[in-house]
Amino acid sequence: MKKLTLAVMAIALGVLLTQPAFAAFGKARGQGNGQGYSQNAACDRLNLSAEQKTKIEALRTAHDKELRPVREKMFDKSVELRRLWRQANPDKDKITAVQKELNSLRSEKQNKVTAKRLEIRNVLTPEQKEKLATFGGGRGDGFGQGRGMQGQRGGMRGQGGGFGMGICR
């Protein structure tokens, strides 16, 4: 009986001690790079027709194609900016120039996101638009806890999937 109790306790202790290691493989949820709220929560609650869903999906696909090059340029500029900051003697003019380019790309991206949202709103009926206005802030493109300069969560605040005026993302 003592051997059985000891074996059960050893297994329970092993499971308890290894649980954090297995938890690392789960999906992150919440602000930042996690999944947050359902990206389609607004669409689900609006009771869209099949035709509206098709139109919105086409808009999403076109928008994603249009944004891909901008996102890639943003990534490249971010990498370049990090590289410049890591130099022993960072060049202020180069850093400023790359930062301006990155800000311009962010602005371009935000303008495209705004245009997509307005296009999606045009697909909705007046009743759906009214209902959408009552939803409050949903998950959308905005500022949240992102990855800082060190590439780690927390610590530094940056652009992440925050809480904004999300609609049928």
Order of alpha helices (4+ residues) and beta strands (2+ residues): alpha-alpha-alpha-alpha-alpha-beta-beta-beta-beta
